[in-house]
Amino acid sequence: MAVVITVPICLLLAVAGLAVHGRAVALGDARTTRSEVGLSLRIQALVHQLQRERGLTNGLLGGEEEFRSPLTATRKRVDTALRGMRHENTVKDVVHRHLQHLGDIRSATDTDTADRAATLTFYTTAVEALNAVDPVAETATGADPQLRDGLGALRELAAAKESVALERGLLNGVFAEGGFHGREYLTFTEVRATRVAALARFRQIATAPQRAALKNAFGTEDARRATAYENRAEGADGGSALRADASAWWDAMTVLVDDLYAVQQSVGDDVRARADRLSHDAEAGLAASLGAGMLMAALVAGLAALASRSLTRPLGALAEAAHDVARHRLPATVARIQQSPQDHAELLPPSDVRDNPDPLPLGGAAEIAEVAASLHQVERTALRLAAQQAGLRRNTTESLADLGRRNQNLVRRQLSLITRLERQELDPDALAELFELDHLATRMRRNAESLLVLAGQNPPRPTAAPADGLEVVQSAVAEVEQYRRVLITTVEPVRVRGHAVADVAHLLAELIENGLTFSPPTEPVEVHGWYDTEDDTYCFAVVDHGIGMSEADKERANARFSDGGEEAFLAAPTRFLGHLVVGRLARRLGDGTQVHLFDTTGGGLSALLALPGRLLAPAEGPSASPPPARPAVSSLLNGFRAGVARAEARSSQGASS
């Protein structure tokens, strides 16, 4: 259904978009043409004045002093036109490149030191450059034939007018001097040929009124008089003397040039008017297209809303039901299953409900009802899997706990037997072997106890009386394999309460074992103990100089220590089981017990165990103030506090985010 609606909607929108795009392009082309025609007319106004200055300058250099006064007025008009071009970027560069020496040419003309041919070339080059940069020469004419022909007529008329103006300036100097010199006659014939060709092209594309205006410009008395002068110049091709009134020639040709300029302005006005009409039509068409597009979009939106109402409400109800299952019902049921010690079948829905569930009141098509039924099936399957996993974990944990208790009992009997043998043995070598066997059995007992700790079924070993801190450390060292590498530094006097002695020794043994495993066999692992008066705690530190841990691994390990090893040991990687044992032992020791890892100065890893005052028994004998902390101890304590501060800062940032 959605596909049936979407395809025609997309087609309609595509058609509307193409229509709007076409109207917008047409409007942009019309506005561009109108703007560029206006710029072209301003450029041609500057060209017209430059052509006049060129002719007067050439006549003055030919010897006609009467041109000096009109030349001064023409120069002012040229300067005014140049100032109007300062803000036209396309023209500004051409003016700077071709007219930057205009002042020098004028000065040389006034002092009669300029070369007539070079001066004529200077002006002609500037005029040709301005005609070349005229935007009408490159304006996109679009698909309108009338506008295209008008622009072409404007270009051809500009070329013809330049030929007439160049002929006026060239012959003005020739008549003033009395004959052709050098290549002037050849230039004269080329200019006339260019004019004839440009006028022929203009007549082909111009409208009837434009051709009539051109005919009128060449039909005046001044135009006929100018033609007579041209014929006289055409007959002086052999370098013969040419007697003609330069002033009369100038006046006649100036009238013709001005008439051609008027025709040029008229053609430009026609082109601009056509561009205005096209722009207005494009604006109206664009507005109509936009209105039609908006109406079409509104109709499409209404149709889509009407078509989707039958889908959105049941889909919304289905999504709400799915969210409720995923966020509340399923997690709550799975949590109850995992936390319940009894049979999990009673937590599942009854069999009749599982086999014939009531459909959700969603409404809608049959497909949506099928999705709702599938959602029920997913929920039931997830609950069955959770129940199966919880039962499997419980059975596995109970099996491991039972195995751990059996091993623990066997190891205790083995230790009792080894102790009796040690008391009876007199041979030193045999006694040493019994000591090694005793040490091995002690390690086996710790492993069995670790298994029970992970299974959550290990009561602490009974200890009636408090133990000295050094004795606790020695008991922990006795339960590791490479005990000879353990260096017990000064352990300040402290007494640990009896119920905590076994757990503290076990916890220290796990930390020492970790340091021995991840440090070189030649490096010792140090154990420190001191009383921290600032926090009223007693601290044990296990320091190694091994490979250390990455920041991410340290954060994860410290998290396991702080949350009491809540992570399921059956799901955790085996290399982290020692961390889980430490975390659960720390939790069993109660609030205030902290375990933290941080880097050792110079490389390696340090683990610090802080015992709160409630786990410490009063000292025997007269009380004495604890000795001041040594530099190594101070460094360890500072590292511990800094690490704890960083962990708390990260926790607070995570909570705020």
C-alpha positions in Angstrom: 0.0 0.0 0.0 2.8 2.4 0.9 4.5 1.7 -2.4 1.3 2.3 -4.4 1.0 5.7 -2.8 4.7 6.7 -2.8 5.4 6.2 -6.5 2.8 8.6 -7.9 3.5 11.1 -5.1 7.2 11.1 -6.1 6.4 11.5 -9.7 4.1 14.4 -9.1 6.7 16.1 -6.9 9.4 15.5 -9.5 7.3 17.1 -12.2 6.5 20.1 -10.0 10.1 20.5 -9.1 11.2 20.4 -12.7 8.6 23.0 -13.6 9.7 25.3 -10.8 13.4 24.8 -11.7 12.7 25.7 -15.3 10.9 28.9 -14.4 13.6 29.9 -12.0 16.3 29.3 -14.7 14.3 31.4 -17.2 13.9 34.2 -14.6 17.6 34.2 -13.9 18.5 34.3 -17.5 16.1 37.2 -18.2 17.4 39.2 -15.3 21.0 38.6 -16.3 20.4 39.7 -19.8 18.6 42.9 -18.7 21.5 43.7 -16.4 24.2 43.0 -19.0 22.4 45.0 -21.7 22.4 48.0 -19.4 26.2 47.5 -18.8 26.7 47.1 -22.5 25.0 50.5 -23.2 27.2 52.2 -20.6 30.3 50.6 -22.2 29.2 51.8 -25.6 28.7 55.3 -24.3 32.4 55.3 -23.2 33.4 53.8 -26.5 31.5 56.5 -28.3 33.4 59.3 -26.5 36.7 57.5 -27.0 36.0 57.2 -30.8 35.3 61.0 -30.9 38.5 61.7 -29.0 40.5 59.4 -31.3 39.2 61.2 -34.4 39.9 64.7 -33.0 43.3 63.7 -31.8 44.2 62.3 -35.2 43.1 65.4 -36.9 45.0 67.7 -34.5 48.2 65.6 -35.1 47.5 66.1 -38.9 47.7 69.8 -38.5 44.2 71.0 -38.0 44.4 73.4 -35.0 40.7 74.1 -35.0 40.1 70.6 -33.5 41.9 71.6 -30.2 38.8 73.2 -28.6 36.3 70.4 -29.2 39.0 67.9 -28.2 39.2 69.5 -24.8 35.5 69.1 -24.3 35.5 65.5 -25.5 38.3 64.6 -23.1 36.2 65.8 -20.2 33.3 63.6 -21.4 35.7 60.6 -21.6 37.0 61.2 -18.1 33.4 61.4 -16.8 32.5 58.1 -18.5 35.7 56.4 -17.1 34.8 57.5 -13.6 31.4 55.7 -14.0 33.2 52.5 -14.8 35.2 52.3 -11.5 32.8 49.9 -9.8 32.4 47.5 -12.8 34.9 44.7 -12.2 34.7 43.3 -15.7 35.6 46.7 -17.2 37.9 48.1 -14.6 40.7 45.7 -15.5 40.5 46.5 -19.2 40.5 50.3 -18.5 43.5 50.0 -16.3 45.4 47.8 -18.8 44.7 49.7 -22.0 44.0 53.3 -20.8 46.5 53.8 -18.0 48.8 55.8 -20.4 46.0 57.9 -21.7 47.4 61.0 -19.9 50.8 60.5 -21.6 49.2 60.3 -25.0 47.2 63.5 -24.4 50.3 65.3 -23.2 52.3 64.2 -26.3 49.4 65.3 -28.5 49.3 68.7 -26.9 53.0 69.2 -27.3 52.9 67.9 -30.9 55.4 65.1 -30.1 53.1 62.2 -30.6 53.3 59.8 -33.6 50.0 59.9 -35.4 49.9 56.3 -36.4 50.9 55.0 -32.9 48.3 57.3 -31.3 45.6 56.0 -33.6 46.6 52.4 -32.7 46.5 53.2 -29.0 42.9 54.4 -29.1 41.8 51.7 -31.5 43.3 49.0 -29.3 41.4 50.4 -26.2 38.1 50.5 -28.1 38.5 47.0 -29.4 39.3 45.8 -25.8 36.2 47.5 -24.5 34.1 45.9 -27.3 35.5 42.5 -26.5 34.6 42.8 -22.8 31.1 43.9 -23.6 28.9 41.4 -21.8 26.4 41.3 -24.7 29.1 39.5 -26.7 28.8 36.4 -24.4 25.3 36.7 -22.9 23.4 33.5 -22.8 20.4 34.1 -25.1 18.3 31.2 -23.9 15.5 29.9 -26.0 13.8 33.2 -27.0 14.6 33.9 -30.7 13.6 37.6 -30.6 16.0 38.2 -27.7 18.7 36.2 -29.4 18.4 38.2 -32.6 18.3 41.5 -30.7 21.5 40.7 -29.0 23.1 39.7 -32.2 22.0 42.9 -33.9 23.4 44.9 -31.0 26.8 43.2 -31.4 26.9 43.7 -35.2 25.9 47.3 -34.9 28.6 48.0 -32.4 31.2 46.5 -34.8 29.8 48.6 -37.7 29.8 51.8 -35.7 33.4 51.2 -34.6 34.4 50.8 -38.3 32.7 54.1 -39.2 34.3 55.9 -36.2 37.7 54.5 -37.0 37.3 55.6 -40.6 36.4 59.0 -39.4 39.5 59.3 -37.2 41.8 57.8 -39.8 40.7 60.1 -42.7 40.5 63.1 -40.4 44.3 62.9 -40.0 44.8 62.0 -43.7 42.8 65.0 -44.9 44.5 67.3 -42.4 48.0 66.2 -43.6 47.0 66.1 -47.3 47.5 62.4 -48.2 48.0 58.8 -47.1 51.3 57.7 -45.6 52.7 54.2 -45.0 49.9 51.6 -44.5 47.2 54.1 -43.9 45.5 53.4 -47.3 45.5 49.7 -46.6 44.0 50.3 -43.2 41.3 52.5 -44.8 40.2 49.7 -47.1 40.2 47.1 -44.4 38.0 49.3 -42.2 35.5 49.9 -45.0 35.3 46.2 -45.7 34.7 45.4 -42.0 31.9 48.0 -41.9 30.2 46.6 -44.9 30.3 43.0 -43.6 29.0 44.1 -40.1 26.2 46.0 -41.7 25.2 43.1 -43.9 25.0 40.8 -40.9 23.0 43.4 -39.0 20.4 43.6 -41.8 20.0 39.8 -41.7 19.0 39.6 -38.1 17.5 43.1 -37.3 13.8 43.8 -37.3 12.1 45.9 -39.9 12.1 49.1 -37.7 15.7 48.6 -36.9 16.7 48.2 -40.6 14.6 51.3 -41.4 16.4 53.3 -38.7 19.8 52.2 -40.1 18.7 53.3 -43.6 17.6 56.7 -42.3 21.0 57.1 -40.6 22.8 56.5 -44.0 20.3 58.5 -46.0 20.9 62.0 -44.5 22.7 64.8 -46.3 25.7 64.5 -44.0 26.0 60.8 -44.7 25.9 61.4 -48.5 28.6 64.2 -48.1 30.7 61.7 -46.1 30.3 59.1 -48.8 31.6 61.7 -51.3 34.7 62.3 -49.2 35.2 58.5 -48.9 35.2 58.2 -52.7 37.8 61.0 -53.0 40.0 59.2 -50.5 39.5 55.9 -52.3 40.9 57.5 -55.5 44.2 58.6 -53.8 45.7 55.2 -53.5 49.1 56.0 -55.1 50.3 58.4 -52.5 49.0 61.3 -54.5 48.1 64.6 -52.8 44.6 64.6 -51.3 42.9 67.9 -51.0 39.9 67.9 -48.7 38.4 70.0 -46.0 39.1 68.0 -42.8 36.7 70.0 -40.8 33.8 69.4 -43.2 34.7 65.7 -43.3 34.7 65.6 -39.5 31.3 67.3 -39.2 29.7 65.0 -41.7 31.1 61.8 -40.3 30.3 62.9 -36.7 26.6 63.3 -37.6 26.7 59.8 -39.1 28.4 58.3 -36.1 25.9 60.0 -33.8 23.0 58.7 -35.8 24.5 55.2 -35.7 24.9 55.6 -31.9 21.2 56.6 -31.7 20.3 53.5 -33.6 22.5 51.4 -31.3 20.7 52.9 -28.2 17.3 52.1 -29.8 18.3 48.5 -30.5 19.6 48.3 -26.9 16.3 49.6 -25.6 14.4 47.1 -27.6 16.5 44.2 -26.2 16.1 45.5 -22.7 12.4 45.8 -23.1 12.2 42.3 -24.4 14.3 41.1 -21.4 11.9 42.9 -19.1 8.9 41.2 -20.6 10.6 37.8 -20.4 11.5 38.5 -16.7 8.0 39.5 -15.9 6.6 36.4 -17.7 9.2 34.2 -15.8 8.2 35.8 -12.5 4.5 35.1 -13.2 5.3 31.6 -14.3 7.5 30.9 -11.3 4.8 32.2 -8.9 2.2 30.0 -10.7 4.5 27.0 -10.5 5.2 27.6 -6.8 1.5 27.9 -6.1 0.7 24.8 -8.0 3.6 23.0 -6.2 2.4 24.1 -2.8 -1.2 23.1 -3.6 0.1 19.7 -4.9 2.3 19.3 -1.8 -0.7 20.1 0.4 -2.9 17.5 -1.4 -0.1 15.0 -1.2 0.4 15.6 2.5 -3.4 15.2 3.1 -3.5 12.0 1.0 -0.5 10.6 2.8 -1.9 11.5 6.2 -5.2 9.9 5.3 -3.5 6.8 4.0 -1.2 6.4 7.0 -3.8 6.9 9.7 -4.8 3.3 9.4 -1.2 2.3 10.0 0.2 4.8 12.5 -2.2 4.2 15.4 -1.8 0.4 15.5 1.9 0.7 14.9 2.2 3.2 17.7 0.3 0.9 20.0 2.6 -2.0 18.9 5.7 0.2 19.5 4.5 1.1 22.9 3.9 -2.5 23.8 7.3 -3.5 22.5 8.9 -0.7 24.6 7.0 -1.9 27.6 8.2 -5.5 27.0 11.8 -4.5 26.3 12.2 -1.9 29.1 10.1 -3.1 31.9 8.3 -6.5 31.7 11.1 -8.6 30.3 14.0 -7.2 32.4 11.9 -7.4 35.6 11.0 -11.0 34.9 14.6 -12.0 34.0 15.9 -10.3 37.1 13.4 -12.3 39.3 14.3 -15.5 37.5 18.1 -14.9 38.0 17.7 -13.9 41.7 15.2 -16.5 42.7 16.8 -19.7 44.3 13.7 -21.9 43.7 12.4 -23.5 40.5 11.8 -20.9 37.9 8.8 -22.6 36.2 6.4 -20.8 38.5 7.7 -17.4 37.3 6.8 -18.2 33.7 3.3 -17.7 32.2 0.9 -20.6 32.5 1.1 -23.1 29.7 -2.4 -22.2 28.4 -1.4 -18.5 28.2 1.9 -19.4 26.5 0.1 -21.6 23.9 -2.9 -19.3 23.3 -1.9 -15.7 24.2 -4.5 -13.0 24.1 -3.7 -10.7 21.2 -2.8 -7.1 21.9 -5.7 -4.7 21.3 -3.8 -3.0 18.4 -6.3 -3.1 15.6 -5.1 -2.5 12.1 -4.3 -5.1 9.4 -3.6 -8.7 9.9 0.1 -8.2 9.4 0.2 -6.0 12.5 -1.6 -8.7 14.5 1.0 -11.2 13.3 3.8 -8.8 14.4 2.1 -8.6 17.9 1.9 -12.3 18.1 5.6 -12.6 17.1 6.4 -10.1 19.9 4.6 -12.3 22.4 6.6 -15.3 21.1 9.9 -13.4 21.5 9.0 -12.5 25.1 8.1 -16.1 25.9 11.3 -17.4 24.3 13.5 -14.9 26.1 11.9 -15.9 29.5 12.4 -19.5 28.8 16.1 -18.9 27.9 16.6 -16.8 31.0 15.1 -19.5 33.2 17.2 -22.1 31.5 20.4 -20.0 31.9 19.6 -19.2 35.6 19.0 -22.8 36.3 22.2 -23.8 34.6 24.2 -21.2 36.5 22.6 -22.2 39.8 23.4 -25.9 39.1 26.9 -25.1 38.0 27.5 -22.9 41.0 26.2 -25.5 43.4 28.3 -28.2 41.8 31.4 -26.0 42.0 30.6 -25.1 45.6 30.1 -28.8 46.5 33.4 -29.6 44.8 35.1 -26.8 46.6 33.8 -28.0 50.0 35.0 -31.5 49.3 38.4 -30.2 48.2 38.5 -28.0 51.3 37.8 -30.9 53.6 40.4 -33.1 51.9 43.0 -30.4 52.1 42.3 -29.8 55.8 42.7 -33.5 56.5 45.9 -33.5 54.4 47.3 -30.5 56.3 46.5 -32.2 59.6 48.3 -35.4 58.4 51.3 -33.3 57.2 51.5 -31.5 60.5 51.7 -34.8 62.4 54.4 -36.1 60.1 56.4 -32.9 60.5 56.3 -33.3 64.3 57.5 -36.9 64.0 60.2 -36.4 61.4 63.8 -35.9 62.5 65.6 -36.1 59.2 66.2 -32.5 58.0 65.9 -33.3 54.3 62.7 -35.2 54.7 61.4 -32.4 57.0 62.2 -29.9 54.2 60.2 -31.9 51.7 57.3 -32.1 54.2 57.4 -28.3 54.5 57.2 -28.0 50.7 54.3 -30.4 50.7 52.7 -28.4 53.5 53.1 -25.2 51.4 51.6 -26.9 48.4 48.6 -28.0 50.4 48.1 -24.5 51.8 47.9 -23.2 48.3 45.4 -25.8 47.4 43.3 -24.8 50.4 43.3 -21.2 49.2 42.2 -22.2 45.7 39.3 -24.2 47.2 38.3 -21.3 49.4 38.5 -18.9 46.4 36.1 -21.2 44.5 33.7 -21.1 47.5 34.0 -17.3 47.7 33.1 -17.0 44.0 30.1 -19.4 44.6 29.0 -17.2 47.5 28.9 -20.2 49.9 32.2 -19.9 51.8 32.0 -18.9 55.5 35.2 -17.3 56.8 37.7 -19.5 58.6 37.1 -19.3 62.3 39.8 -17.4 64.2 39.2 -16.9 67.9 41.9 -14.3 68.8 43.1 -11.2 67.0 46.3 -11.6 65.0 49.2 -9.3 64.6 49.5 -7.6 61.2 52.9 -9.2 60.5 51.4 -12.6 61.2 48.6 -11.9 58.7 51.1 -10.9 56.0 53.2 -14.1 56.7 50.1 -16.2 56.5 49.3 -14.6 53.1 52.8 -15.2 51.9 52.6 -18.8 52.9 49.7 -19.3 50.5 51.5 -18.2 47.3 53.8 -20.3 45.1 56.9 -18.1 44.8 56.9 -17.0 48.4 60.8 -16.7 48.4 60.5 -13.6 46.1 58.2 -11.8 48.6 60.0 -9.1 50.5 58.2 -8.1 53.7 59.4 -4.6 54.6 58.6 -2.9 57.8 55.0 -3.7 58.9 53.9 -1.3 61.6 52.3 -3.0 64.6 48.6 -3.6 64.3 46.1 -6.2 65.5 43.4 -7.5 63.2 40.2 -8.7 64.8 39.7 -12.5 64.7 36.7 -12.7 62.4 38.6 -10.8 59.7 42.0 -12.4 59.9 41.4 -15.2 57.4 39.7 -13.0 54.8 42.4 -10.3 55.1 45.1 -13.0 54.6 43.3 -14.5 51.7 42.8 -11.1 50.1 46.5 -10.2 50.5 47.5 -13.6 49.1 45.5 -12.9 45.9 47.2 -9.5 45.5 50.6 -10.9 46.2 50.0 -13.8 43.7 49.0 -11.3 41.0 52.2 -9.2 41.6 54.4 -12.3 41.4 52.7 -13.5 38.2 53.1 -10.2 36.3 56.6 -9.2 37.3 60.1 -10.6 36.3 61.3 -13.7 38.2 64.3 -11.8 39.4 62.3 -8.9 40.8 60.9 -9.1 44.4 57.4 -8.1 45.4 57.3 -5.8 48.4 54.7 -5.8 51.1 54.3 -2.7 53.3 52.0 -2.0 56.3 51.4 1.2 58.1 48.8 3.1 60.1 47.2 6.1 58.4 46.2 8.5 61.2 44.5 10.9 58.8 41.8 8.4 57.8 42.0 6.2 60.9 42.8 3.2 58.7 45.5 0.6 58.5 47.0 0.1 55.0 48.7 -2.9 53.4 50.5 -2.3 50.1 51.7 -4.9 47.6 54.2 -3.3 45.2 55.7 -5.0 42.1 57.9 -3.8 39.3 56.5 -5.7 36.5 54.6 -5.0 33.3 51.8 -3.0 34.9 48.3 -2.5 33.4 46.7 -0.1 31.0 44.5 2.6 32.2 41.4 0.9 30.9 42.3 -2.4 32.6 43.0 -0.6 35.9 39.6 1.1 35.7 37.9 -2.2 35.1 39.8 -3.9 37.9 39.1 -1.1 40.4 35.4 -1.3 39.4 35.4 -5.0 40.3 37.0 -4.2 43.6 34.6 -1.4 44.5 31.3 -3.2 43.4 32.2 -6.2 45.5 32.7 -8.6 42.6 29.1 -8.5 41.6 30.0 -9.6 38.0 29.0 -13.3 37.5 32.2 -15.3 37.7 30.8 -17.8 35.2 30.5 -15.0 32.6 33.8 -13.2 33.4 37.1 -14.0 31.7 39.2 -16.5 33.7 42.1 -14.1 34.0 39.9 -11.8 36.1 38.7 -14.4 38.6 41.3 -13.2 41.1 39.8 -9.7 40.9 36.3 -11.1 41.6 37.7 -13.0 44.6 39.3 -9.8 46.0 36.1 -7.8 45.4 33.9 -10.3 47.2 36.3 -10.6 50.1 36.4 -6.8 50.4 32.6 -6.7 50.4 32.5 -9.4 53.1 34.9 -7.4 55.3 32.3 -4.6 55.3 32.0 -0.9 54.7 35.2 1.1 54.7 37.3 -1.7 53.3 38.9 -0.4 50.1 41.2 -2.0 47.5 42.7 0.1 44.7 45.4 -0.4 42.0 47.7 2.4 40.8 51.0 2.7 39.0 54.3 2.1 40.8 56.9 4.8 40.5 59.5 3.6 38.1 57.2 1.0 36.5 54.9 -1.8 37.7 51.7 -1.9 39.7 50.8 -1.3 43.3 47.8 -2.6 45.1 46.6 -1.0 48.4 44.2 -2.6 50.9 42.8 -0.1 53.5 41.1 -1.6 56.6 38.7 0.6 58.6 39.2 1.0 62.3 36.4 -1.3 63.2 38.4 -4.3 61.9 41.4 -3.4 64.2 41.7 -4.7 67.7 43.2 -2.6 70.6 47.0 -3.0 70.9 48.4 -5.1 73.8 50.4 -3.3 76.4 50.9 0.4 76.8 49.6 2.5 73.9 52.2 4.2 71.7 51.7 6.6 69.0 52.4 5.1 65.5 55.7 6.0 64.0 55.8 8.6 61.3 55.3 7.4 57.7 58.5 6.7 55.8 59.1 8.3 52.3 58.2 5.0 50.4 55.0 4.7 52.5 54.1 8.3 51.9 54.5 7.8 48.1 52.3 4.8 48.2 49.7 6.6 50.2 49.7 9.6 48.0 49.4 7.4 44.9 46.4 5.6 46.5 44.6 8.9 47.4 45.2 10.3 43.9 43.9 7.2 42.3 40.8 7.1 44.5 40.2 10.8 43.7 40.4 10.2 40.0 38.0 7.2 40.3 35.5 9.3 42.2 35.8 12.2 39.7 35.1 9.8 36.8 32.1 8.3 38.7 30.7 11.8 39.3 31.1 12.8 35.6 29.4 9.6 34.5 26.5 10.3 36.9 26.1 13.9 35.7 26.1 12.9 32.1 
